[in-house]
Amino acid sequence: MKVLFAGGGTGGHLYPAVAMAGELRELVPAVGISFAGTASGIEATEVPRVGYTLHLIPVRGLKRGRSLVDIMANFGVLADFGMALGRAVALLHREDPDVVVGTGGFVSAPLLLAAQLMRKKTLIQEQNAFPGVTTKLLAALASEVHLSFEEARSFFVKSKRIFVSGNPARSFGVEEASVARARFGLHEARPTLLVFGGSRGARSINNALLQWLGEITASANLIWQTGALDFERIKGLVAPSPYLWIAPYIENMGAAYSAADLVLCRAGASSIAELTNLGKPSLLVPYPFATGDHQRHNARALVTGGAAIVVDDEHLGESGSVKTVLELLHDAGKLRKMGAASRKLAYPDAARQLALRIIALAQKQ
């Protein structure tokens, strides 16, 4: 059995594919797995690092603006797409996969379309509550489409080939909160806020934390991942505190989640999956410039389920925002209810279930 994963550009598109590939290897040790991606995406370094073959397909995404410059640029993008489609057809002839799995990003479109034109089995895995353009355009010809949110069903015609399977996410060991807090050198009995904005960070979140820092550490612990871009600036503005742990990146994310009573972060699909799998209550700050405002759609799914509260990026600096954080952080009963609601939205075995669907497609005549 051979499977080709097409997706990347960002970790949100790549890591679900890596999680599925790992499950496939456990279920079918002899499976042949390869990836298709671009030289500029995260997959260029991550896929070889985790031990898979990466096939590079040059492709660009459409400009979404309406200016003359964007319109003219899109003519070039369409020409590039035609060449990428030709390269995809050649790759599929050469590799001859039983199933092509698309997880989003620019490269998934030509690979999925080529596979569908060649009548190969295709599975689309959509991470966001607001489906991407590739998913919406190619879903009709896909063998199966797997969604991460029930809310995403409304974007598709009713079909037996549409499933809600969750988003494959990293798995973490869980430990006692007091033990985890001790790992970060924090007060073991204090309520703890975990804040992160991704590996690069989120400047608006970081700037808000700088304003809130004294109020938070007066009564709670703070674990703060600043991201690499902001760390040096913030480090120079923050005094050491026994109630603060700060770094550009959290190596032991499992311990950070275990230590946290409340998580403040962006509403990316991977973060949402991790939060729900661990049953963590959250304050979500959707990235306002995400394509199709998809992070707001992701966040809305958790808010509707009672698992999260949304704080708009533009209102982070207002006094009401830190008041919301502190009131929630010190309301143990509400945190328990939100945590239970979060867990109800989880799909902890998403990667395994998707791997089983891929195997079933490969075996289907």
C-alpha positions as CSV (number, residue, x, y, z in Angstrom):
1,M,0.0,0.0,0.0
2,K,1.3,3.5,-0.9
3,V,-0.1,6.8,0.4
4,L,0.9,10.3,-0.8
5,F,0.1,13.2,1.5
6,A,-0.3,16.6,-0.1
7,G,-0.3,19.6,2.2
8,G,1.8,22.1,4.1
9,G,2.9,25.7,4.1
10,T,2.0,26.0,7.8
11,G,2.1,23.6,10.7
12,G,-1.6,23.6,10.8
13,H,-1.8,21.9,7.4
14,L,1.3,19.7,7.9
15,Y,1.1,18.2,11.3
16,P,-2.3,16.5,10.9
17,A,-0.7,14.7,7.9
18,V,2.3,13.7,9.9
19,A,0.0,12.4,12.7
20,M,-2.0,10.3,10.2
21,A,1.3,9.0,8.6
22,G,2.5,7.9,12.0
23,E,-0.7,5.9,12.7
24,L,-0.5,4.3,9.2
25,R,3.0,3.1,10.0
26,E,1.8,1.5,13.2
27,L,-1.2,-0.2,11.5
28,V,0.6,-1.2,8.3
29,P,4.4,-1.3,8.9
30,A,5.1,-2.0,5.3
31,V,3.2,1.0,4.0
32,G,4.9,3.4,1.6
33,I,4.5,7.0,2.6
34,S,5.6,10.1,0.9
35,F,4.7,13.8,1.0
36,A,4.3,16.5,-1.7
37,G,5.0,20.1,-0.7
38,T,6.8,23.3,-1.6
39,A,10.3,24.5,-0.9
40,S,9.1,27.6,1.0
41,G,6.7,25.8,3.4
42,I,7.4,24.3,6.8
43,E,7.3,20.8,5.2
44,A,10.6,21.5,3.5
45,T,12.5,21.0,6.8
46,E,9.9,19.1,8.9
47,V,9.1,16.2,6.5
48,P,12.7,15.1,6.0
49,R,13.3,15.6,9.8
50,V,10.6,13.1,10.7
51,G,11.9,10.6,8.1
52,Y,9.6,10.8,5.1
53,T,10.4,11.5,1.4
54,L,9.3,15.0,0.2
55,H,8.5,15.7,-3.4
56,L,8.7,19.4,-4.2
57,I,6.0,21.0,-6.4
58,P,6.4,24.7,-7.1
59,V,3.0,26.4,-6.7
60,R,1.6,29.7,-5.4
61,G,-1.7,30.8,-3.9
62,L,-4.1,33.2,-5.4
63,K,-4.0,36.9,-4.3
64,R,-7.2,37.7,-2.5
65,G,-7.1,41.5,-3.1
66,R,-9.0,43.2,-5.9
67,S,-6.4,45.7,-6.9
68,L,-5.0,45.7,-10.5
69,V,-1.6,44.5,-9.1
70,D,-3.3,41.5,-7.4
71,I,-5.4,40.7,-10.5
72,M,-2.3,40.8,-12.8
73,A,-0.4,38.7,-10.3
74,N,-3.1,36.0,-10.4
75,F,-2.6,35.5,-14.1
76,G,0.9,34.3,-13.3
77,V,-0.4,32.2,-10.4
78,L,-2.9,30.5,-12.8
79,A,-0.1,29.8,-15.2
80,D,2.0,28.4,-12.4
81,F,-0.9,26.2,-11.4
82,G,-1.1,24.7,-14.8
83,M,2.6,23.7,-14.6
84,A,2.1,22.4,-11.1
85,L,-0.8,20.3,-12.3
86,G,1.5,18.8,-15.0
87,R,4.2,18.1,-12.4
88,A,1.5,16.5,-10.1
89,V,0.4,14.2,-12.9
90,A,4.0,13.1,-13.5
91,L,4.5,12.5,-9.8
92,L,1.4,10.4,-9.5
93,H,2.4,8.3,-12.5
94,R,5.8,7.8,-11.0
95,E,4.7,7.1,-7.4
96,D,1.4,5.4,-8.2
97,P,-0.1,5.9,-4.7
98,D,-3.3,4.0,-3.7
99,V,-4.6,7.0,-1.9
100,V,-3.8,10.7,-2.1
101,V,-4.6,12.6,1.1
102,G,-5.0,16.4,0.9
103,T,-4.6,18.4,4.1
104,G,-4.6,22.0,2.8
105,G,-2.0,24.5,1.7
106,F,-1.3,25.6,-1.9
107,V,0.2,22.3,-3.0
108,S,-2.8,20.2,-2.1
109,A,-5.0,21.6,-4.9
110,P,-2.9,20.5,-7.9
111,L,-2.2,17.1,-6.3
112,L,-5.8,16.4,-5.4
113,L,-7.1,17.6,-8.8
114,A,-4.6,15.5,-10.7
115,A,-5.4,12.4,-8.6
116,Q,-9.2,13.0,-9.3
117,L,-8.6,13.4,-13.0
118,M,-6.6,10.1,-12.9
119,R,-9.5,8.4,-11.0
120,K,-7.3,7.8,-8.0
121,K,-8.9,7.6,-4.5
122,T,-8.6,10.9,-2.6
123,L,-9.3,11.8,1.0
124,I,-9.5,15.5,2.0
125,Q,-8.9,16.4,5.7
126,E,-10.2,19.9,6.5
127,Q,-8.9,21.4,9.8
128,N,-11.1,24.5,10.1
129,A,-14.7,25.2,10.8
130,F,-14.7,27.5,7.7
131,P,-13.4,25.2,5.0
132,G,-10.7,26.3,2.6
133,V,-11.1,27.0,-1.1
134,T,-9.5,23.7,-2.1
135,T,-11.8,21.6,0.1
136,K,-14.9,23.4,-1.2
137,L,-13.9,23.1,-4.8
138,L,-12.7,19.5,-4.8
139,A,-15.0,17.9,-2.3
140,A,-17.5,16.8,-4.9
141,L,-15.0,14.5,-6.6
142,A,-13.2,13.3,-3.5
143,S,-13.6,9.7,-2.3
144,E,-14.1,11.0,1.3
145,V,-14.0,14.4,3.0
146,H,-13.3,14.5,6.7
147,L,-14.1,17.6,8.7
148,S,-12.8,18.7,12.1
149,F,-16.0,20.6,13.1
150,E,-19.6,19.8,12.8
151,E,-20.2,23.4,11.9
152,A,-18.3,22.9,8.6
153,R,-21.0,20.5,7.3
154,S,-23.2,23.5,6.3
155,F,-20.7,24.4,3.5
156,F,-21.3,21.1,1.7
157,V,-24.2,19.3,-0.1
158,K,-25.4,16.4,2.1
159,S,-23.4,13.4,1.2
160,K,-22.5,10.0,2.7
161,R,-18.9,10.8,1.8
162,I,-18.7,13.7,4.3
163,F,-17.6,12.8,7.8
164,V,-16.8,14.7,11.0
165,S,-13.6,13.0,12.3
166,G,-11.8,15.7,14.3
167,N,-8.4,17.1,13.7
168,P,-5.3,14.9,14.3
169,A,-3.2,16.6,17.0
170,R,-0.2,16.0,19.1
171,S,-0.7,13.8,22.1
172,F,0.6,14.7,25.5
173,G,1.2,12.9,28.8
174,V,-0.9,14.3,31.6
175,E,0.4,14.8,35.2
176,E,-0.8,16.4,38.4
177,A,-1.0,20.2,38.1
178,S,1.1,20.8,41.2
179,V,3.9,18.6,39.8
180,A,3.7,20.3,36.4
181,R,3.9,23.8,38.0
182,A,6.9,22.7,40.0
183,R,8.7,21.8,36.7
184,F,8.4,25.5,35.8
185,G,9.5,26.7,39.2
186,L,6.0,28.1,40.0
187,H,3.9,28.1,43.1
188,E,2.2,24.7,43.2
189,A,-1.1,25.8,44.7
190,R,-1.7,29.0,42.6
191,P,-4.1,29.1,39.7
192,T,-2.1,29.1,36.5
193,L,-2.6,30.9,33.2
194,L,-0.9,29.5,30.1
195,V,-0.4,31.9,27.2
196,F,1.0,31.2,23.8
197,G,0.7,32.5,20.2
198,G,2.6,30.0,18.2
199,S,6.3,29.4,17.7
200,R,6.7,32.9,16.2
201,G,4.4,34.5,18.8
202,A,1.5,36.9,18.6
203,R,2.5,40.5,19.1
204,S,-0.9,41.8,20.2
205,I,-1.2,39.1,22.8
206,N,2.4,39.8,24.0
207,N,1.7,43.5,24.3
208,A,-1.5,42.9,26.3
209,L,0.4,40.5,28.7
210,L,3.0,43.3,29.3
211,Q,0.1,45.5,30.5
212,W,-1.5,42.8,32.6
213,L,1.6,41.2,34.1
214,G,1.5,42.8,37.5
215,E,-2.2,42.1,38.0
216,I,-1.9,38.5,36.9
217,T,1.2,37.6,39.0
218,A,-0.3,39.3,42.1
219,S,-2.7,36.3,42.5
220,A,-1.7,33.7,39.9
221,N,1.1,31.9,38.0
222,L,1.8,32.7,34.4
223,I,3.5,30.4,31.9
224,W,4.2,32.7,28.9
225,Q,5.5,31.6,25.5
226,T,6.4,34.8,23.7
227,G,7.6,33.4,20.4
228,A,11.0,33.9,19.0
229,L,10.4,37.3,17.4
230,D,9.4,39.1,20.6
231,F,11.4,37.3,23.3
232,E,14.4,39.6,23.5
233,R,12.3,42.7,23.6
234,I,10.0,41.4,26.3
235,K,12.8,39.9,28.4
236,G,14.2,43.4,28.7
237,L,10.9,44.7,30.0
238,V,10.0,42.0,32.5
239,A,11.4,41.7,36.0
240,P,12.0,38.1,37.4
241,S,9.1,36.8,39.5
242,P,8.5,33.5,41.4
243,Y,5.1,33.4,39.7
244,L,6.3,33.9,36.1
245,W,7.9,31.5,33.7
246,I,8.8,33.1,30.3
247,A,10.6,31.7,27.2
248,P,10.4,32.0,23.4
249,Y,9.2,28.4,23.1
250,I,7.9,25.7,25.4
251,E,9.7,22.5,24.9
252,N,7.5,20.4,27.3
253,M,4.0,21.4,26.1
254,G,2.4,18.5,27.9
255,A,3.7,19.8,31.3
256,A,2.5,23.4,30.4
257,Y,-1.0,22.1,29.6
258,S,-1.0,20.0,32.8
259,A,0.0,23.1,34.9
260,A,-2.7,25.3,33.4
261,D,-6.1,26.0,34.7
262,L,-6.9,28.3,31.8
263,V,-5.3,28.8,28.4
264,L,-5.1,32.0,26.4
265,C,-4.1,31.5,22.8
266,R,-5.1,32.0,19.1
267,A,-7.9,29.9,17.6
268,G,-5.9,27.8,15.1
269,A,-7.3,24.4,14.4
270,S,-4.3,22.5,15.9
271,S,-4.6,24.5,19.2
272,I,-8.3,23.9,19.3
273,A,-7.8,20.1,18.9
274,E,-5.2,20.1,21.7
275,L,-7.4,22.1,24.0
276,T,-10.4,19.8,23.5
277,N,-8.5,16.6,23.7
278,L,-7.1,17.7,27.1
279,G,-10.4,19.2,28.2
280,K,-8.9,22.7,28.8
281,P,-11.0,25.8,29.2
282,S,-9.8,28.7,27.0
283,L,-9.8,32.3,26.2
284,L,-9.4,32.5,22.4
285,V,-8.1,35.5,20.5
286,P,-8.8,34.8,16.8
287,Y,-6.1,36.0,14.4
288,P,-8.0,38.8,12.6
289,F,-6.1,38.4,9.3
290,A,-6.6,34.7,8.9
291,T,-7.9,33.6,5.5
292,G,-11.7,33.7,5.5
293,D,-11.6,34.7,9.2
294,H,-11.4,31.0,9.8
295,Q,-10.1,31.3,13.3
296,R,-13.2,33.1,14.4
297,H,-15.3,30.3,13.0
298,N,-13.1,27.8,14.9
299,A,-13.5,29.8,18.1
300,R,-17.3,30.0,17.7
301,A,-17.5,26.3,17.7
302,L,-16.0,26.1,21.2
303,V,-18.0,29.1,22.5
304,T,-21.2,27.5,21.3
305,G,-20.2,24.3,23.2
306,G,-19.5,26.3,26.4
307,A,-15.8,25.5,26.3
308,A,-14.3,28.9,25.6
309,I,-14.7,32.7,25.7
310,V,-13.6,34.9,22.8
311,V,-11.7,38.1,23.2
312,D,-11.2,40.2,20.1
313,D,-7.7,41.0,19.1
314,E,-8.5,44.7,18.9
315,H,-9.9,44.8,22.4
316,L,-7.0,43.0,24.1
317,G,-5.5,46.2,25.5
318,E,-8.7,47.3,27.2
319,S,-9.1,47.0,31.0
320,G,-12.1,44.7,30.6
321,S,-10.0,42.0,29.0
322,V,-7.7,41.5,32.0
323,K,-10.7,41.6,34.2
324,T,-12.3,38.8,32.2
325,V,-9.0,36.8,32.5
326,L,-8.7,37.2,36.3
327,E,-12.4,36.6,37.0
328,L,-12.3,33.3,35.1
329,L,-9.0,32.2,36.4
330,H,-10.3,32.5,40.0
331,D,-13.6,30.8,39.3
332,A,-12.9,27.1,39.8
333,G,-16.5,26.1,39.3
334,K,-16.8,27.8,35.9
335,L,-13.4,26.4,34.8
336,R,-14.5,22.9,35.6
337,K,-17.7,23.3,33.6
338,M,-15.8,24.8,30.6
339,G,-13.2,22.0,30.8
340,A,-15.9,19.3,30.8
341,A,-17.6,21.1,27.8
342,S,-14.2,21.2,26.0
343,R,-13.7,17.5,26.5
344,K,-17.1,16.7,24.9
345,L,-15.9,18.4,21.7
346,A,-12.8,16.3,21.5
347,Y,-11.8,13.7,18.9
348,P,-8.7,12.2,20.7
349,D,-8.4,9.3,18.3
350,A,-8.8,11.3,15.1
351,A,-5.4,10.3,13.6
352,R,-6.1,6.6,14.2
353,Q,-9.6,6.8,12.7
354,L,-8.5,8.7,9.7
355,A,-5.6,6.2,9.1
356,L,-8.2,3.4,9.2
357,R,-10.3,5.2,6.6
358,I,-7.2,5.6,4.4
359,I,-6.5,1.9,4.7
360,A,-10.1,1.1,3.8
361,L,-10.0,3.3,0.7
362,A,-6.7,1.7,-0.4
363,Q,-8.3,-1.8,-0.1
364,K,-11.5,-0.8,-1.8
365,Q,-11.9,-2.1,-5.4
